[in-house]
Amino acid sequence: MNATRYAALLEAQQSVIEKIALGNDLSSCLDLICRRIEAIIDSPLVRSSIMILVGDTLSHAAAPSLPASYCSAVDGLAIGQGMGSCGTAAYTGDQIIVSDIGRDPLWRNFRDLAMEHDLHACWSTPIRASDDTVIGSFGIYYLEPKQPDPFHLQLIDRFTRLSSLAIETDRARQREAQLTHRLEQAKGKLEAFIEVMPDVALIIDECGACVDIYGADTHLLLRSPAELKGQTMQHLLSAAQAEYFMKVVKTALSSTGVQLHEYTLPVQGGDMVFEARVVRLDGYLEDKPEVAHVLWLARDITARKRADEQIEQLAFYDPLTALPNRRLLKDRLQSALDRAGRHHEYSALLFLDLDGFKRINDALGHAVGDQLLCAVVKRLKSLLREADTLSRLGGDEFIILPDLSHRQAGEVADEVASLASKILRAFSKTFELEGNLYHVGVSIGISLIDDAHNTADRIIQQADTAMYEAKKLGGSCLVFFEPELQTAADERMQLERELGLAITEGQFQAYFQPQFDLAGSQIGAEALIRWQHPTRGLVLPDDFIPFAVQSDLIHQLHGLMLTQVCDVLAQLKKRHVLPAGFTIALNICPRQFRDHRLQEELEKTLETHGILPAQIKLEITESLMVDTLQDAAEQLSSLRAMGFKVSLDDFGTGYSSLSYLQHFPLDELKIDKSFVHAMHGGAGGTAIVDAVIALANQFGFSVIAEGVESMEQIQLLHKKPITGLQGFQTCKPLSAEAFLATLTGGTQPEPEAIE
């Protein structure tokens, strides 16, 4: 179904549902259904008809385009085998397709009548009620022999369901009208009132006991009337249900008005939804007029609730994918705009259009196209969080409204660009449907929601405009509506693309920054990754590590670093110049701890190079402890039991908690460079550093001061009980060759003298 037809279908469904919901008469609703399906089929040869089953005959209900003489002739048609398309469909309960009336035996008794009115084909579908009984027939006539295609059958199915909804709603209203009429006639007589109601009425005393029951519909009761009489709510219901019902009874007894309540109860007819009207009833018992009672009148509204849910589903959700449609999306988008105005909480909207979908849909048909759309939705959902909104506008267009609460504009731009990049990577993989592979890309337009004075329609239009720019660029890319954000996004995507190539081409190298004890002896080093870019030169970690984490390349980078660290340790071991207790620190990010392959990779690499775990120090940050406290603590305990050392970097710079030091198996604290740089000789100049050192000593941790960049800092630290120093003042990071030279008799970096 193309986008134009699909939009027409949605608009037709909406207009019919609104007409039904507004209480228009049945004739006008059915007449609108006929006209709308004829308009969508868009052929001067098509005619539609709706007939309602009354007993064993079909009564004419709507046929705005059929000749009046023909409608009159078939009005009151008895159903049965061989009674034309409509009579046979209503009798058998099956869809009857007659593509040539002139030759089909089902029309032998009505062939002349049909030919007289130039009717040559008739496809009839039984209209079924919610209980699956046949209540009518929906027919499509053609003025020439005609076989329906899948599009016709899909339309007939949807408009047949709309016809059922209209007929059942009208019948319910008729029953209510009849009930109201009977009620007026039987005013003041409770028994007569109950007899005509398709409901059940209970007389309940102030203790919750059932005194009397009126109504013949016993399937609405928990048990038979004989079993219910004299029983209390507490005996019949669960504790929670009894508490609710007794609360309603007490409220009604203390009030003069009617209490209206809705509840679900598992009765003899199954789980049903009831609407109850509860009112105080004085003097019900002649012998005990002082005892107060309530009249509890319960109506089964289960079918009505289901119809309401169906109407809501059709009004707010896409029938194929069950995703929110444009109407519901605009409601949620308006909420995002309101938050931007009230709380300055910014968000963004992504407009997605599939690349290559139309070619597949046109070549292989709508059935395959629909399957592919559902597969696309499944893949998109796997990339989103539960709070994010994924909506289908129609055709192959989707919109994502991510939940970005409590974000500022810059943070929103980064996160939405990361999400878009993730979607583009996901669509680089093919879709498999019934053993066949299909490839579709996606073009993404992004508009920021940062202005409360904007409108939902304008935000969508901006993202749509950006999406078309992405199409012009060849598709399978993202474009921001704001040019400056697009520049940043382009640079980000270029860097992400180059990361993978750089790993393959070996552009990443480990550099080593030596660590010295207070006597000037080298006791270890920290391995630092560097990217030697062919055109940008040396790229520092802060410029690419965040992208490596987001694109899931961090594991490969860690593997490269681990291998190079082991290579250096193996060479030192081979040359017999590996000092006792010497360790090389390797940084581990939180994402690596969420991947349980970390321990396996460490074990395998160390075994390959013949390196002991005690020669590797795993350096972690506070963010690891905040994000994955329990899981990370268990993994670190396991790694430490194998012999690895664990160092905590940046302690005190984030959301510090002393409980971390109790839960985590640590060997070392590193004093952050910001604290080292803040040191001076005056009173309190080293207070934070002193506190960290004292805390580390209490727990038995060694201490390394990093970021040492001046002689004054070295002199102050020399007076502290710390293990070692690291920084530019002692030695800058060295390539592997230069670092090996410092331990194998080559050029030795001379740290400043420590007095």
N, C-alpha and C positions, 0 to 999 in steps of 0.2 A: 504494500500500500504506500503510494508516494505521500510526500509531506502535505500536499494540497488536499488530497482526499482525506488524509488522516485528520487534518485540522478541521475539515468540514464535518467529519464524523464526530469529533469531540464537541464541536459547536452544536451539532444537531442533538446529540445526547444531552448536553447541558440544557438546551432550550426545552426539550421534552420533560426532563426531570423537574425543571423549575415550574413548568405548567402543571405537572402532577402535584408537586408540593404545595402550590398556591391554591389548590382545590378547584381547578377548572373542571367543568363537566366532562364525563367520559367521552362523549362524542367528539368534542373539540380536541381532546388529547390524542385520540386514535386518528382523527383526521390529520393532525400535525405529523404524527408518526409516518403515515402514508406519504404525505407530501415531501417530508424530509428524505426518506429513502429514495423516492423517485428523483429528487434533486441531486443526490449524491451519485446515483447510477448515471444520471445525465444522458438519458436517451429518450427521444420522442416516442419510442415504441414500447416503453415500459408502463405498466399499470399495477397498482397495488390494492390489496383488499384485506380487511380484517373482519372475521366473523366470530361471533361468540356462541359457545355451545349452551343451549337451553334444553335440558333433558337429552333427547336423542336427535335433536335438530340443530342446525346452524342458523343463527339469526344474523342478518346484515348489520354491521356496526359502523364501518367506514370504508369508503372506496371513492375518493374525490375525483378520480380520473376515469373510472369505468362508467359506461352508459347506464343511466337510471333504469332503463328497461331491463338490462341484464341483471342488475342488482335486485330488482323486484322479482325477476323470474327465479333466482336462486335463493331468495329469502325463505327460510323455513326448510332448507334442504336437509333431508334425513341423512344421517351418517351411515356408512357401511362400506363394504368392499365393492369397488366398481362404481362408487358415487362421485366420480370426478376426482380431482386432486385434493380439494379441501375436505370433502366428505370422507374420502379414504384415509387421509392423514389424521383427521380427528378420531376416526374409528380405530385405526391400527396404532396410533401413537407414534408413528414413524414419519420422517420427512419423505414426501412424495415428489419426485422430479419427473415431470412430463415435458419433454422437449418438443414433441410434435403431437398436438391434440388430435389432428386429423387421422393419425395412425394408431394411437394408443387405446387399448381396449378399456381402460378405466373410464374413458369419456364416451363410450358407445351410446349411452342414454342421453348425453348432453352435447354431442358433437355438433349437431345442427345449430343448436342455440349459440355455441361458441363461434362457429364459422360465420353465423349471421352477424355477429358483432366483431368479426375480424380478429378473434383471439386464437392464437396458434400454439402457445406454450403456457404452461402454468406450473410453478414450483410452490408447493405448499408445505408449511412447517407447523406442527401442532404447538399451540400455546399452552404451556404448563404452569400450574399454580405452584406455590412454594412447597406444597405437599406432594408434588409430582403428578397430580391429576390433570387431565386435559380439560381446558376451559375454553378453547377456541382454536382458530386456525388463521395463520398469517400466509397470504398468498401473493405471489409476484406473477403477473401475466405479461406476455410479450405478443406484439402484433405480427410476429414472424416466428417460425420454429427457432428455438434457442436452447442451448445447453449452458447452465450457469458455470462461471469460472470461480476459482477460490475466493476472489474478491466479493462476488455476489453472495456466496455462502457465508462469508464472514459478516457481511452487512445484515443478511437475513437473521443470522443467529443473534446479533446484538439488538436489532429492532424487535425481534420476537420477545426477548427478555424485557424490553421496555414496554411492550404491549401487555405482558403478564403483570408487570408492576402497576400499570395504569388500571387494568381490570380489577386486580385484587384490592388496590387502594379504593376504587369506587365502590366495590362490594362492601368493604369495611365501613365506608361512610354511610352506605345504605343501611347496614345493620345498626350503626349507631343512631341514625335518624329514626329507624323503626323502634329502637329501644327507648329513645327519648319520647316518642309518641305514646308508647305503652306506659312509660313512667308517669306522664301527665294524666293519663286516664286512671292510673292506680295510685294516685297520690295518697299518702297517709297509710297505705296498707303494705306492710313490710313483706308479707308472703308473696303478694302479686308482683312486687318490685323484683324480688329474687327470682321468681319463676321465669320472667322474661329476660333476665340478664344471663349472658353466657359466662357468668362469674360465680363466685362462691362468697357467701356471707357468714361470718362467725359472730356469735355473741360471747364475749369474754368478760369474766368478772374481774374485780380489782386484784385478785390473787393470781390471775393469769390462767384460770381454769376455763375450758371450753364448755359453755352452758348449752348452746344450740347451734345447729348448722342448717343453713338454707342454701338451696341450689342443687341441681341434679348432676352437675359436672364433677363427678367424684375423682376424675383423674387430676383435678387441681388440688386435691387434698393429700396430706401426708399419709393418712390411713383412711379406712372406711369410716363413715359417720358414726357407726356404733362404737368403733374403737377409740374415736377421738373424744366423744362426750365424757365430761368429767375429768379428763386428763389436763394437767397443767403444762404450760410452755416449757418449764424446767424439765419435765419428764419427756416431752416430745422432741425437744431440740437440743443441739449442742450448747455448751455453756455460753459461748460467744453469741450464738443466735438468740438464745433465751434472754440474755442480757439486753440485746438490741430490742427485741419485741416487747419486753417489759418496760423499757424506757419509753417506747411509743405509747403503750397503754397508760402509763402514769401521766405522760404529757397530755393525752386526750382527756383523761379524767379531770385534770386541773384546768381545762380550757373549754370554752363554749363554741369554738370554731371547729371546722373540719381539718384534720391533719392529713397531709398528702405525703406518701412515702413510696419509694421504689426499692425493691430488693429481689434477690435471686434465692430460690429455694428448691431443693431436690424433692419433688413430690412424686406421686404415683405415675404421672405422665412424663417424668424425667426432670432435668434441670430446667426450670422456667423462670422467666422474669415477670414479676408482678408489680402492678401499680395499686397501692392500697389507699382507700379513703377510710379514715378512722375518726369516729365521733362519739362523744359521751351520750349514753342512753339512760335516762332516769326512769325509775319505776317499772323496769321491765318485768320483774317477778311480782305477781299480785300479792303473794304471801310474804314477800320480803321487799317492799317498796323502797326501804332505806338503803338497800345494797346497790351500789353504782355498777354499771356495766358499760362496755363500749361495743359499738357495732363496727366490725372490721370487714370491709367490703373489698375483696381482692379480685383484680382483673388481670387475666393473662395477656401480657403485651409482648410476648416473646417474638411473634411474627412481625409486629410493628418495629421492634428494636432491630431485627434483622434487616427489615426494609430500610430503616433509617441508616444502618451501617452501609447497606448497598448504595444508597443515594450518596452518602458521604464519600464512599470509595470512588464512585463514578465522578463526583464533583471535584475531588482533591487529588486523585492518584491516577497515574498512567495505567491503563488496563493491561498492557503487555508486560511491563517490568515491575508494576506495583510501586514505582518510585513516585515521590511527590511531583505534581504537575506544576505548570506555571502559576496557577492561582495560589497554591499552598506555598510555593517558593517565594512569591512576592510578599506573603504574610511574614515569613521568616526573615526575608531581606529587610522589610520595614522595621522589624524588631532590632536587627543589627544597626540600622540607621539611627533608631531611637537611642540605642546604647552609646553610639558614637557621639550623639548630641548631649546626653545627660552625663555620661561618665568618661568621655574621651577614650572609649574602648574601640579601637580600630579593627577592621577585618578586611576581607578581600573576597572577590568573586571570580571564579575561573569558568570561562565559556569554552566548552570542548566541542569540536566538530570532527567526526571521523574522516580520515583520508582513505579513499579507496572503497568505502562501503557501498556507494551507489553502484559501482561497477559489479560488485558481487551480487547485490540485491537484484539488479536488472538482469544479470546473466543467469542466475540460479533460482530466482523466484523469491517471493516474500516469506515462504516457510523457512528457507535457509537464512534469509535476512533477519527474521525474527529470532531464530536460534542464536545467530551471531550477536545480535543486540543484547540478548540475555547473558551471553558469555562475557561481553564487554562490561556489563553492569556488575557481574560477579567479580571480575578482575579489579574494577575500580573500587568496589566495596572493600576488597582485601587490602587496599592501600589507605583506607580512611579509618578514622576513629568513629565510635558510635555516636558521638555528639555532632559530627559533621553532617551536612545535608547534601545528598546527591539527588539531583532532579533531572527529569527528562522533559525537554521542551517539546519534543516531537521529532519524527524522523531519526536522524543520527546525531542530534544535538543534545548535549548534556550540560548541566551547570553544577558546579560544586561550590557550596558555601561553607568553608571550614570554620570550626569553632576555635576562634583565636582570642578567647577572653583574656583580659588583663594584659594585652600586648600594646606596645607603642607602635607608631607608624613604621619606624625602621625595622623593628622586630617582625612585624607582619610581612613586610616586603621580603625579608630573608626567608621566613618560613614558607610563604606561599611559593616562592621561587624554588625552594627545595622540594616541596610537594609536586610542583609541575615537572621538575626534572625526574622525580621518581616515577611519575605517570608516563613520561616519554620513554624511560628505560623499560618500563613494564610492557609498553606497546611495541617494543622492538622484537618481542617474542610472538610467535604465531599462535593462532587459536585452532584447536583441534575439535572438529565436530563430526561425529560418526566416522572417524577414521580419516577424514579429509582435513588438510591444513589450509588455513586462510590467514592472510596478513592484512591488517589494517593499521594505519598510523593514526595520529591524533594531532590536530592543530589547536593550540591553547591560547586564548586571549585572557588577560588578567586586568581587572580594574580594582583599585583600592577603595575601601569604604571608610573615608576619613572626614566626611563632611555631612553633618546632620541636615543641611539644607538641600542636599541632593535628593533625588527620588529613586525609587526602586527601578522604574522603567529606564531612567537615565543610566543607572549603574549597569544594567543588563546591556543597554545599547553600547556603552563604552567598551565593555568586555567583548561584545559581538564585533565591534569595529577592530579591536586589537586582534581578534581571532582571524578576521579576513586578511589582516596584514601578515599574520603567520602563514596563511594559505599562499599569499603572494610570494613569500620567501621559499616556497617549495613544500610547505607542510612539515609535520613532525618536528615542530619547534614551538617555543612560547614567545609571546610578545606582550609587554606591559602597555597599558594605555598611556602611562606617563613616560616620556622619553628618557628622563634621567634614570628612572628605575630600570628601564630596558637596557641601558648601557651597562649598569651593574650586573643585570641578569646575564647579558651576553658574555661579559668577562667571566662570570661565575661558571657558565656552561662550558666556555672555552677551556678554563682551568680544569674542570672535571674531565673533559675529553682528553686533555694533555696528561692528566695524572696516569691514566691507564697506559698510554703510550710510553710514558717515562719509566714506569715499572718494567715494561717489556724490554726497553732499550737500556736498562741499567743506569739511569740518570741519578738514582738516589745513592748517596754514600753516607756511611757512618763516620762522624767526627767524634773525637774523644777529648773531654776536658779533664785533665788530671786533678786529683784531690790529694792534698798534702797534709801531713800531721804538723803539729806545732814546731817540730824539730826540722821541718823542711823535707822529710822523706815522703816519696810518693806511695800512698796507701790504696789508691784505686782511681777510678775515673767514672765519669758519666757519659754514656753514649748518646750523641745528639745527631738527629737525622738532618741531612742537607740535600737540597735538590739542585743539581748543577744543570740548569736549563740551557738548551743550546742557544737561545736568543736573549732570554731575560737575565742570564747569569745566575748567580747564587740566590736561590729562593729560600727564605727562612721558614721554619715550621709554622709560625703563626699565620702565614699567608696560605698554607695549603692543608694543614692537618684538619681544620674544621670540615673542609670539603671531602677529605679522605674518609672521615668518620661518617658523614651523611651519605656518601656514595658506596659505603661498605668496602672501600679499598684499604681501610686501616689494617685489616688482618694481613693483607699481602705485604704492606709496608713493615708491619711488625716482624713478619717472617724474614724479610730482607735484612732488617736490623739485627735480628737474633743470629742469623747466619754469619754476618760480618763480625759481630762481637765474638762469636765462637771461633771464627778464623783467627782473630787477633790473639785470643787466649791460647789457642792451639800453637801459634807460632812462638809465643812467650814460653809455653811449656816445652816445646821442642828445643828451644835454645837454652833451656834451664835458667831462665832469668825471671821466672814468675815469683814475685815476693810472697812470703807467707802471709796469709790473710788478705791478699790482694783481691779486690772485687771490681767488677764493672757494672754500673747501674743501668738498667734498661727501663724506660718509661712504659707504663701500661695504662691505657685509657679505660673508662668505665664500660664502653661498648664491648671491649674484648672480654670483660668478665661476664657479660651476658651471653657470650658464645663459649660453650663448655668444651670447645676444642683447644682452648689455651693450654691446659695442662698437657694434653697429648702432644701438641706441637713443641712445647718446651722439652719434654722428655725425649722425643724423637731426634730433635736437632742436637741436643747435648750429647746423646749417645753416639750420633754419627761423628761428632768431632772429638769425642773422648774428653769432654769437659764435665767437671763435677758441679752439681747445683750450687754448692757453697761459694763458687767463684762468680755467681750471678746474683745481683741485687735487683729485686723488682721494685721499681719506684712508682708509688701511687699518689693520688691527690685526694683532698677532702671530698671532692665531688663524688668519687667512687663510693665513699662511705655513706654519703647522703642518699645517693640513688639506689644502691643495692646492698644495704647493710648486712642482712642475714646471709644472702647468697654469696657476697664477696668474702665475708668473714669465714665461711665454710671452705671456700676455694683456697683462700690464703693459708688457712690452717693446714690444709692438705699439702700445698706447695712448700710451706715452711717445714713440714714433717719430712719432706724429701731432701731438705738441706738448703733451699733457697733462702736468702736474706730478704727482708722486706723493709723498705724505707718510705716514710711519709713525707711528701713534699708539700710546701705551701701551708704548713700547719699555722692556724690562726688568721688566715686571710679570708676565709669563707665563713660558712655557718658552723663554727667550731663547737664541739661538744666533748667534754672530758670523757663521756661514756664511750666515745669511739676508741679511746686509748685502752679501755678495759675490754671491749669486745674484739678488737682487731689484734692479731698476732704480729707485733712490730718488733723490729730490731733497731731502728734508727729514726730520728726526727731531723728534718732539715730546716734550718732557720731561713725563712724567706728573705730574699734580697731587699725587699722593701723595709724590713726591720733592720737589716744590716746597714742600709743606706741612711737610716734615721739615727744611727748612733752618733753620739758626740760625748766629749769629756765632761760636760756639765752634769749637775745633779739630775738624776732620772733619765739621762740620755741613753742608757742601756737597759732601762727597766723591762721592756718587753722581751728583749733578748735574754736577760737574766731569768725571767719567769719561764720562758720556754726551756732553758737549760735546766733549771731547777726541777721542772715537771719531768723532763726526760730522765734526769738522774734518779728521781723517785721511782720511775718505772723500770729503770735499768737499761735505758736506750742509749746508744751512742748518738753524738750530735755532730752534724756537718753544717757549717755556715757557708751559704752560697751567695754569689753576687758580690764577692769581695773585690773592690775596685780602687782602694786607696791604702796608703801606708798607715793612715790614722786608724782605719778599720782593723787592719792587721794587728796594730799595737794594742787596741782595746780588746780584741778577741783573744790575744795571746794571754791575757790575764784571766780568761774564763776557762772553766773545766770542760772543754769541748774536745771532740775527737779529731776534727780536721777542717780544712778550708778549701773553698773552690771559688774561682773567679778570675777575671781578667788580670788582676794585680799579681796573681800567682802564675797563671798560664792561660792563654786563650785556647779555645777548642782547636785540636790538631787533626789533620788527616790521619788515616790508619798508619801510613808509612812514617810520618813524622812522630806519631805517638810511640810506635815501636822503637824508633831511634832513641827516645828518651830512656828506654829501659834496656837497650841492647848495646850501649856504648857509643851511640851516636851523639848528636847535639843535645845537650841537656838544658832544658829551660831553667833559667836561674830565677827562682822566686826572690822577692825582696828580702833582705836580712830582717830577721825578727829579733827585736831587742827585748 
